[in-house]
Amino acid sequence: MRRNIMVPLRKIGMLLLMGLFTLQFIHAQNMLGSTLPNGLPYPNKHNSGEEGNTITVGILAEDDYIFGFSTNDPSNVLVLNGIAVPSLNQGWFDDAGHHNPSVYNYIAGYSIFEGQFFRNFHAFDLSNLSGYGITPPITSAVLKVRQFTSNPNTDVKLWELFAVETPYGTINQSYPAGSPTGIAIYADLASGTPYGSIGVNRTLPGTTIVEVTLNSTAVSDINGSIGSTFVLGGQAITSLPPPVPVSDWAIILGVLLIGAFIVVRYRRRLA
């Protein structure tokens, strides 16, 4: 009786293993050469292994971000007295302090692929305003950025902007995960004086231009930054629980253990 049972059990086990490895292979092939929502390449054995670019899964968490898969775009401008000043730079810091200055992605919020929370920044060179036909003092300021990808795309997400104390030269450096300076900059991007906020409608297409009218404090700081670089920090408020890092192999092992438990229970019932 048990010998007859072992044949289908072995087949079930083999099918489980084949299914797992097939899913892993398909997943790897689909992601090969693609990028994550934060703009870094999807990690695989064919790339250089960008530091901090690892996959973790947030248990009981889900994507909750705006400006995913974003990049430097001519739509990203700071409109001063009705005249556009192009973006000098933009980017993100995650809550582990990681920052890559060669990536111009400005995701804000939480991404389950990276298992990190992100805050963003936008920088503008105000050293040659006369070259744009702008005559100080500045009396009005509007930040315009392209929306790109949001997830989920079914609601409105609050994006808040803040004054940044960290000099631009310090921000525009490479910081590995765990860097004390990177962690401090991440905190600085959302702890300064508020400059304004807007509800980003995530149901709209990625070509939508998000416009934030900056308040009088921001206008005053812009006037104080004429001749240098003006930086704004941003965050997307999220109430998701902190993620629990779990490696890909831990997930596979967990599935295999569940499968083994089911097989053992099945054998005991038929014994």
C-alpha positions in Angstrom: 0.0 0.0 0.0 2.8 2.5 1.0 4.8 1.6 -2.1 1.9 2.5 -4.3 1.5 5.8 -2.4 5.2 6.7 -2.8 4.9 7.0 -6.6 2.3 9.8 -6.7 4.1 11.5 -3.8 7.4 11.5 -5.6 5.6 13.0 -8.7 4.1 15.7 -6.6 7.5 16.6 -5.1 9.1 16.7 -8.5 6.3 18.9 -9.9 6.7 21.3 -7.0 10.5 21.5 -7.5 10.1 21.9 -11.3 7.5 24.6 -10.8 9.6 26.6 -8.4 12.7 26.6 -10.6 10.6 27.4 -13.7 9.1 30.4 -12.0 12.5 31.6 -10.8 13.9 31.2 -14.4 11.0 33.0 -16.0 11.3 35.8 -13.4 15.0 36.2 -14.0 14.6 36.3 -17.8 11.8 38.8 -17.6 13.8 41.1 -15.3 17.2 40.7 -17.1 18.4 44.1 -18.1 15.4 46.0 -16.7 15.4 48.5 -13.9 13.8 48.8 -10.5 11.3 51.6 -9.6 14.3 53.6 -8.1 16.1 53.5 -11.4 18.9 51.1 -10.4 19.4 48.0 -12.6 17.6 44.8 -11.5 20.3 42.8 -9.6 21.5 39.6 -11.4 24.8 37.8 -11.9 25.3 39.6 -15.3 25.6 43.1 -13.8 28.2 44.8 -11.6 26.2 44.5 -8.5 25.6 48.1 -7.5 26.1 48.4 -3.8 22.8 48.6 -2.0 20.9 47.3 -5.0 19.4 44.1 -3.4 16.0 42.7 -3.4 14.1 42.3 -0.1 10.4 41.6 0.4 8.3 43.5 2.9 6.1 41.0 4.7 2.5 42.5 4.9 3.7 45.5 2.9 3.0 46.6 -0.7 4.1 49.3 -3.1 3.2 52.8 -2.1 5.2 55.2 -4.2 5.1 58.1 -6.7 7.6 59.1 -9.4 8.7 55.5 -9.9 10.9 54.8 -12.9 11.5 58.5 -13.2 14.5 60.2 -14.8 15.9 63.6 -15.8 13.1 65.2 -17.9 12.9 68.6 -19.5 9.5 69.1 -17.9 11.2 69.3 -14.5 11.6 73.1 -13.9 11.4 75.7 -11.2 9.2 78.6 -12.5 10.4 81.9 -11.0 8.4 85.0 -11.7 6.7 83.1 -14.6 10.0 82.0 -16.2 11.3 78.4 -16.1 14.7 77.5 -14.7 15.7 73.9 -15.8 16.5 71.3 -13.2 20.2 70.9 -12.3 19.7 67.6 -10.6 17.3 65.3 -8.8 17.5 62.0 -7.0 16.6 60.0 -3.9 18.0 58.8 -0.6 16.5 55.7 1.0 16.1 55.1 4.7 19.3 53.2 4.9 21.2 56.2 3.7 22.0 54.8 0.2 22.4 57.3 -2.6 23.7 57.0 -6.2 24.5 60.4 -7.8 24.5 58.8 -11.3 20.9 57.9 -11.0 18.5 60.8 -11.7 15.4 58.9 -10.5 13.3 60.8 -7.8 11.0 58.1 -6.4 9.2 58.9 -3.2 7.4 56.5 -0.9 7.9 52.7 -0.4 8.9 50.1 -3.0 8.5 46.4 -2.1 11.2 45.5 -4.7 13.9 47.3 -2.8 12.3 47.0 0.6 13.1 50.6 1.3 11.4 54.0 2.0 12.6 56.8 -0.3 12.7 60.6 -0.1 13.6 62.8 -3.0 15.2 66.1 -3.8 15.3 68.6 -6.6 18.2 71.1 -7.2 18.3 74.2 -9.3 21.3 76.4 -10.3 20.4 80.1 -9.5 23.8 81.5 -10.4 22.7 83.0 -13.8 19.1 84.0 -13.5 19.7 87.0 -15.9 20.5 84.4 -18.6 16.9 83.2 -18.3 15.6 86.8 -18.4 14.7 86.7 -14.6 15.2 89.9 -12.6 15.2 89.6 -8.8 13.6 89.8 -6.4 11.7 86.6 -6.9 8.0 87.0 -6.0 6.5 83.7 -7.1 7.8 80.1 -7.4 6.2 76.9 -8.8 7.9 73.5 -8.9 6.9 71.4 -12.0 7.9 67.8 -12.3 6.8 64.9 -14.5 4.8 62.2 -12.6 6.1 59.1 -14.3 4.9 55.8 -12.6 2.8 55.5 -9.4 1.9 52.4 -7.6 -0.9 51.8 -6.7 -2.5 53.9 -9.4 -5.9 54.2 -7.8 -5.7 57.1 -5.3 -4.2 60.4 -4.4 -0.8 60.5 -2.6 0.4 63.5 -0.6 3.8 64.8 -1.6 5.3 67.3 0.8 8.3 69.7 0.1 10.8 71.0 2.6 13.8 73.3 3.1 17.1 71.4 3.0 20.0 72.4 5.2 22.6 70.0 3.7 24.7 71.8 1.1 24.2 70.5 -2.5 27.8 69.5 -2.8 27.4 67.1 0.1 24.1 65.7 -1.3 25.5 65.1 -4.7 27.9 62.3 -3.5 27.8 58.5 -3.4 26.7 56.9 -0.1 26.5 53.2 0.6 23.7 51.7 2.7 24.4 52.4 6.4 26.3 55.6 5.7 25.8 58.0 8.7 25.9 61.0 6.4 23.4 59.4 4.0 21.0 58.6 6.8 21.3 62.2 8.1 20.6 63.6 4.6 17.6 61.2 4.3 16.3 62.8 7.5 17.1 66.3 6.4 15.0 65.9 3.2 11.8 65.9 5.2 12.5 67.7 8.5 13.1 71.3 7.4 10.6 74.2 7.0 7.6 73.2 4.9 7.6 74.7 1.4 4.3 73.3 0.2 2.5 70.1 -0.7 0.2 68.6 -3.2 -2.0 65.5 -3.6 -0.5 63.6 -6.5 -3.4 61.9 -8.4 -2.0 58.5 -9.1 -4.8 57.6 -11.5 -3.4 60.1 -14.1 -0.9 59.0 -16.8 2.8 59.2 -16.2 3.1 62.2 -18.6 1.1 64.4 -16.2 3.0 67.4 -14.9 2.8 67.8 -11.1 2.7 71.5 -10.1 3.4 72.7 -6.6 3.0 76.4 -5.8 5.7 77.2 -3.2 4.9 79.3 -0.2 6.4 82.6 0.9 9.1 80.9 3.0 10.3 79.1 0.0 10.3 82.3 -2.1 12.3 84.0 0.6 14.8 81.1 0.7 15.1 81.2 -3.1 16.0 84.9 -3.0 18.6 84.0 -0.4 20.0 81.3 -2.7 20.4 83.5 -5.7 24.0 83.0 -7.0 24.2 79.4 -5.7 22.1 76.2 -5.8 18.6 75.9 -4.3 17.5 72.4 -3.1 14.1 71.1 -2.1 13.5 67.9 -0.2 10.3 65.8 -0.6 8.5 62.9 0.9 5.4 60.9 0.2 3.5 60.1 3.4 2.9 56.4 3.9 1.4 54.4 6.7 2.7 51.0 5.7 4.3 48.8 8.3 8.1 48.4 8.3 9.2 45.6 5.9 10.8 42.4 7.2 13.8 41.6 4.9 13.5 38.1 3.4 15.9 36.8 0.8 14.8 35.1 -2.4 16.2 31.7 -1.3 14.5 32.0 2.1 11.2 32.3 0.2 12.0 29.3 -1.9 13.0 27.3 1.2 9.8 28.3 2.9 7.7 27.1 0.0 9.6 23.8 -0.1 9.1 23.3 3.6 5.4 23.9 3.3 5.3 21.4 0.4 7.2 18.8 2.5 4.8 19.3 5.4 1.8 18.7 3.1 3.4 15.5 1.7 4.1 14.1 5.2 0.6 14.9 6.3 -0.8 13.2 3.2 1.3 10.1 3.8 0.2 9.8 7.4 -3.5 10.0 6.5 -3.1 7.3 3.9 -0.9 5.0 6.1 
